[in-house]
Amino acid sequence: MQGSSTDVLICGAGAAGLALAIDLARRGVNFRLIEKAATPFQGSRGKGIQPRSQEVFEDYSILDRLFETGGVYPPIRQYKPDGSFEDAPLSDAPGPSPAEPYGAPLMVPQFLNEGVMRERLAELGHRPEFGREIVGLTQDAEGVTAQIGSEVVRARYLVGTDGGRSFVRHALGIDFPGETLGVRAIVADVELDGMSRDAWHRFGSGAAQVSLCPLAGTQLFQIQAAAPLEGNVDVTAAGLVRLVAERTGKNIAIHSVAWASVYSMNARLADRYRVGRVLLAGDAAHIHPPTGGQGLNTSVQDSYNLGWKLAAVLGGAPDKLLDTYEEERRPVAASVLGLSTRLLDEVRQGVRMRRDREARQLDLGYSGSSLALQTCQRHGLQAGDRAPDAPMRGAAGQPTRLFSLFQGPHWTLLGYEADRAAIAVRSGLRIHIIGPQGDLVDEGGHFRNTYALSPGEWILIRPDGYIGAVAGSGNVSALERYLAEVGITAGKRAVV
C-alpha cells in the first residue's frame, strides 16, 4: 500500500471543506482536501449567502467575485387563489451601514459559489482531490491514519466535512440526535418558459405549495415543492410540468432539468464535534431544513472558526485551543437549528416568507467562550462579540476600513489613544493606534461610537473577526498572557 503524510486531512470538498482549505492554505498549512464524488456538486441547493458570511468571504478575497457571479434576491411574489398576487421583499434589512457593510443576503447558487471557492483555492496553490473516498480511520496520541482507497494517509489532524451521512462521524461513533421533521420536498434546477425573472414566484401552501425562483447568474429557475411523504416522485421535465401545472394553474414549459433532488427534512446536531485528533464541521456536525438560508452559512463559519485554531496548534499553541471550537460553534448550530425549524413551521402554516435580522447571522457571537477576556466593565461591545467595521483614515491621509485592516490570517490589536510601546511586537499580530498620535484617525467618529473605548484601552480582534479581549491600560499583562495562550508569542517582528 502507498503511504503519505500531511498535517491536516479534510474529508469532503463542499462549502465547509473548501472554506477550511482556503483558510489553511493562506496560513501555509500542509493539508489535503479529498472528496468521494468524482466531480463537483452541480446543484443550486444552498443559494443564500448571509451578511455575516459575506464578511467571511471578503476576508477570503472572493466577495467581489461572488457579487459578480450571483445577484440580489428578487421580491417574493405570493399568488392568491384568484390569481392576484402581492410582492414583498425577502429581507427586512435596512441597508448597509458603516458598522455592517453588507445588509441583505446575496443569491449565488451553491455550484457557482463552490466554483468561486475552488478558484480561490487554486490561486493559493491547492485543489480538491475528487474520486477519493475515506473508507477507514484509526487514531493515536500523535495523529490519525486514514485509508483512502488503496492509499494510507497519516495526518496530525483529520476534519470530517463529509455531509449529513458523514463516514467520519459514524467511524467516531458520535450520536446525531434530532428529528425528521415530517416534510419531504423537491428541489430542482430547470430551464423553463412562462414565468418572469423579476420575482420569486410562490403558489399555494402546505402540501400543495410550489415556488419558482430565478437563479442569479444562470438562466435556470429553482423549483421548490412539497412532496408526498412516501413513494417515488417524478422529477423529469414531464413530471415537473404536471406538478407545476396542478399547483399553479399556469402553462409553464419546462425544457430540461439540470439537477434535482427529493429529500426529507431533518434537524440534527452531533453530540460532539471532536474526538481526539478528529473534528467535524458543516453538515457532518449539524443538518438544517433549508428555511432561512442558514445551513451553508453555518458550515462556512464553522470552518472560519476552526481554521485559525488548527493552524495555531500546529504552530505550537496548546492543543486545548481546539476544544474551544466545539465550545463556540455547537451552541451556534443549536440556535440556528431552532431558527430554521421555526421558519419551516411558518412556511407550512402559509405565513409569508421573510428573513429578519436573526437570519443575517450578524449577532452571533461567543460572549460566554473561554476565549473571551474582558478586564473591565463596559457598556456596548463585549469580548466575544463580532467586531464591527468602521471607516477610518490613515495617518498618511488615505481612507481605509477596519475590515481592510483585519483582512488576512493575522490577529489585530487596536489601541485607542494608547501607547504603542506598551505591547511587544509579535509574529502574527498587527498593532494599530487610533488617535491624533496614531497611525489611524477616527475622522467621522464611527469607531468611537461603535467601539466606545476609553483612552488607553485595547481591543484584540481574532483572525475570524470576533473580539478576543478588551483590556485597560493597567491590564496589559493579562493581554500578554492571552496572546501567549493562543500561540502569539513576543519576538522579532515578522511580515504577516
N, C-alpha and C positions, 0 to 999 in steps of 0.2 A: 504494500500500500504506500502511496505517496504521502508525504507529510510536509506541513508548512506551519509557520507560526506568525502571529500578529498580536498587537496589543488589544484590539477590540474587534470582535466579530459581530456584525449586525445582521440578523436574520429577518429579512423582509424589506423590500425596496419600494413600499408605498410612501405616503407622505411622512409618516413618523420616521421611517428608516432613512429617507432622503434628507430630512431635516437634521437628524443626528449626524449623518455622514458629512453634510456641509459644515456643521459646527465643528466636528473633529478635524476635518480637512483644513479649515482655516487656522487651526491651532497646531498643525503639523503632527497630529497623532497618527500613528500607524494603525490602519484598520482595513477590514474587508467588508463589503456590503453584498450579500447574496440574496437571491430571490428564486423561489422554486418555479414560478411561472416562466415559460420560455420567452415571453415577450411582455412589454409594459402593458399595464392596465389601460383599456380603451374606453371606459365609460365615464359619464358625467357625474357620477353618484354624489360626491361631496363638492358642491359647486360654490358654496358661500365662504368668503374669507372675511372674518370679522375684523373690526378695527384693531383689536389687540394683536391679532395675527399679522395684520398689515404692518404693524410696528416691528414685529419679528422679521418679516420679510424685507423690510427696509434695512435692518441690521445685516441681513444676509446679502444685501446689494441686488435684490431681484424685484423690488416692489414696482419700480417704473416699468419693468418688463411685463409684470403681471397686469398692470393697468393697460398697457399696450395690447396684451393678449386677450383680456376679458372686457368687462364693461359694467356699468351701473345696473342695478336691478330695475326693471320696469315696474310700473304700478300694478297692484293686484286688481284684476277686473273680475268681480264676483257677479255671476249671472243669476237672475231670478227666474222662477218657473215661467213667467210670462214673456221671457226673452229680453227684458230690460236688464241693465247692469249698473253697477256703481264701481268707480275706480277709487283706490286708496293707496297711499304709499306703503311699501313693505315695512319700512323703518320709521320710527318717530325721532330719529337723530336730528338735533338742531343744526348740524353742520360742523365743520372743523373749527377748532379754537387754538390759540397758542399752546395750551397745555395738552390738547388732544387733536393732533393734526389730521386724523382720519376719523370721520364721524359715522359713516354708513358702511354697510357690508359691500364687498366687491364680488361680482359674479365671475368666476373663472372655472369652467368645467374641470373636474378633477384630472382628466387625462392631459389637459393643456397645462394645468398647474404643475403636475408632476413632470411634464416635459421641460418646463422652465427650470425646475429644480435640478433635473438631470443635466441641463446645460450648465448651470452654475457649478455643479459638482465637477463636470468635465473641465471647466475653467480652472478649478483648483487641483486638477490632475488625477481625478478618480472617476470610475464608472461602476455601476452595478454589474454584478455577475448574474445574468439570467440563466434559468435552467439549472440552478444549483440548489438542491434541497437538503436541509439538515434532517438526518434520519436517526441520530443518536447523540447523546451527550453525557459526559460524566465530569465531575469537578473535584478538585482537592484544594488545599490551602494556597497553592501557588497559581492556579488557573483552571481553565476549562478545556476539555478535549472534546471536539465535535467531529462527528462523522458526516462528511458532505459527499454523498455518492461514494466513490472509491477513495476519496482523499480524507486524511485525518488532519484536522486543523487544531493547533494548540493556540489558545488565546488567554491573555491575562483576564479579560472580562468578555462576557457574551451578553448581548441585548436582543431580546425577542421582540421584534416589531412585526410579527407574522400573523396579525389579524385575529379575528374573533375565535377562530378554531385553532389557535396557536399550538403548534407542536411543542414549542419551548415551555409554555405554561403547563401543558399536560405532562411533559417529561419531569417537571419540577414537582408535580403533584399538588399544584396550587388550586384551591377551590375557586369557582367562578359563580358565586351565588347571584341571584336576581330573579327575574321573571320573564316569561314570554307574555307579551302584552295583549294577546288576543287580536292582533291586527296583522293581516297579510297584505302585501302591497306589490304592485307592479311599478317598475321604473324602466323607461325605455327611451333611447335617443333615436329620433326618427327624422326623415325628410318628409315634409307634408306641404300641401296647399290647402288654402281655405281659412287660415287664421292669420291675423296681423301680428307683426313682431313688436308692436308698441305696448304690449301688456302681457302679464302673466294671467292667462285665462283659467278661471275656476268655475266648475259646474257642480251642482248637487251637494250632498252632504252624506255623512255616514258611509254605508256600504255602497252607495250609488255615486260617490264623488269621483271626479276626474279633473286633472288640471293639465294645461299645456303651456309650458314655459319656453320662450325663445332663449336658446343658449348663446350667450355672448361669445363672440369670437368664432362662431360657426354659423352654418346655415341650418342647423338642426333645431328641433324642439325636444324638450324633455317631457315625456308623458309620465305623470304620476297618477295612480289609480288604486282604489281599494280592490282587493281580490278576495275570492271565496277562501275560507279557512282550509278547505280540503279540495283535493282534485287537481288535475292538470289545468294550466292556463295557457291559452294560445297567444303567444307574443310574436307571431308572424305579422307581416304587414296586414294581411287579410283579417286576422283575428283582432288586431288593434283597431282597424277600421270599424268592425262591427261593435266593439266595446265603446269606442268614442261616439259613434252614431247613436247608440242606445242611451248614452248618458248626457249627450249634448243636444240631440235633435238636429244636429248640423251635418251637412255633407262635406266631410273633410277627407281629402285624398291623401293616404299615406303611401309613399313610393318605396321606401326602404327602411329597414331597421338596422342601425349601426351597432347597437348594443342593447341588451335587455336583461332584466333580472326579475325574478319573483322571489320574495323573501318574507319571512316572519319577523316582526319587530321584537327586539329584546332590549332589556335594560339590565346589564350585569356589570359587576365590579369585582375584580380579583381581590382575594383576601390579603395577598401580599404582593409587593412589587419587586421584592428582592429575596433571593435565596443564595447566600454566599457570594459568588462572583458572577451570578446570572441575574439580570434585571429584565423587567417587562416595561414596554411603553406602547402607547397608542391603543388600537383595538385589542391587542393581546391582553391589556390590563382593564379595559372598560369598553363596552359597546352601548350605543345610544340609539333611540329612534331618531329619524332624520329631522324631526321638527325642531325648528330654531337654528339649524345650521351649526351645531356645536361639535359634532364628532371629529371631523378632520382638524378643526381648530384646536381642540383639546389635545389631540395627538401631537400636533406640531409643537405645542407649548410644553408637552412632556419632554420632548427631545431638547428643546431650548433650555429647560431646567437641568436636564441630565448631562448635556454635552460638556459644559464648563467644569462640572464636578468630576466627571470621568477624567478629563484632561488634567485637572489639578491633582487627583490621586495618583495618576500615572506619573506625574511630575514630582511626587514626593509628599503631597498633603496626606494627612491621616485618612485611612480607609473609612473611618466613621463618617466622613463627609458625605459618602454615598447614601448613608441611612437617611439623610435629610431629603433625598429625592422622594421617597415614599411619604415621609412626614409631610412634605409640602404638596405633592401632587395628588395623593389619593383623596384628601378632603375636597379638593377642587373637582375631581371627577365625580364624587358623590353629589356635590352641589349641582353640577351640570346635568347629571342624570335626572335629578329632581326637576330641573327646569324643562328638559326635553320631554319628560313624561307628562308634565303639566300642560305643556303646549300641545302635545298629542291629544290629550283629553279635550282640550278646547276645540281642536280641529274636528274631532269625532262628533262634538256637540254642535258643529256648524258655526262656531264663533269665528269672526273674521280674523284671518291670519295676520299677525302683526308682531314685529320684533322690537322689544323695548330695550332700555339701557342694559338690563341684565344680560341679554343675549350678546351684546357687543364685547363682553368679557374685559372691559377696561377697569372694572372694580375688583377683579380677582387679585388676591394677594396672599401674603404669608406672614401676617402680623403675629401669629402665635408660634412661628417657627423658632427653633433653637438657633437659627442663623440671624435672627432679628435682634440687634443690640441697640439699646437706647439708654443713654446715661443721664438723660434729663427729661423732666416732664415738659410736654409741649402740646400746643393745640395744632390741629391740621395734620399734615403728613406725618406718618409714623414709620418706624423701621418695619420692613415687610411689605409696605405699600408699593404699588407701581410708581416709578419715577416719571413725573410728567415732563413734557417738552417745554421749552421756552425760547423765544428769540433772544439772541444776545449780540453784542458787538465785540469783536476782538480789539485788543489794545492798539493794533495797527490800523483800526478803523473799518475793517470789513465785517459785514454781517455774518452771523453763523447761528446755529441752533444747538441746544443741549443734545438732541438726538444725534447730530453730526459728531459731537464730541464723544458720545457714548459708543458710536458705531465701531465694531471690531471686537476681538476676543478679550480685551483688557478690562480691568476694574477702573472706575473713575472716582476720584476724590475731589469734592468741591468744598472749598473753604470760603466762607463769607466774611470778607474783610479780615481774613486770618493771616497768620504768619507762616509763609511757605516753609521756612526753615524748621518749623516745629515737627514736621513729618519727614522721615528719611525716605529718599528715593528708592524705588524698587522696580525690578523687572516685572512687567505685567500690570503696573499701576500708572495711571496718568493723573497728575495733580493740576487743578486749575483754581486760581484765586479770583474771586469775584469782588470787585470794588475799585475805587479810584486808583489804588496802587497795585492792582492785579492784572492778569492777562485777559480778563473778561470784564465787560462793562454791562450792567443791567440797565440799558438805556431806557427801556419802556416800563421798567418796574415789574415785568411779568415774573421774573424769578423771585423777587422779594414777595410778591403777592401770593405766589403758588407754594413756595417752599417755606416761607416765614421763618427763616433763620435769623438768629441774633448775631451781632458782630462777634467774631472769634469762633463761631460754631462750624463744625464739619459735618458733611453728609457723604456717605460712601455708597456708590451705585455699583451693584453687582453686574457681572457680564450679561445677565439676562434682563437687565433693565429694572430691577427692583431695588429698593433701598435696603442695604445691608446693615448700616449703622448710622446713628446720629450721635454726635459727641460734642460736648462743650470744650472750650479751650483748656479747661483743667482736667480733661479726661483723655488726653492724647495717649496715655499709656494703655488704656483699655482698647483704644482703636488699634494701637500697635499689636497688642495680643491677638485681637480679632484677625488682623491681616495675616499674622503668622499661622493661625489655626486653619486658614483656608489656602495656605500654601504660597502666600505673597510675602516673601522674606526680604529684609533690608539687604542692600548690597549695591553693586555698581549699576548705574543707570543703563538700561538696555533699550534698544529701539523696539517699540511694540505697536 
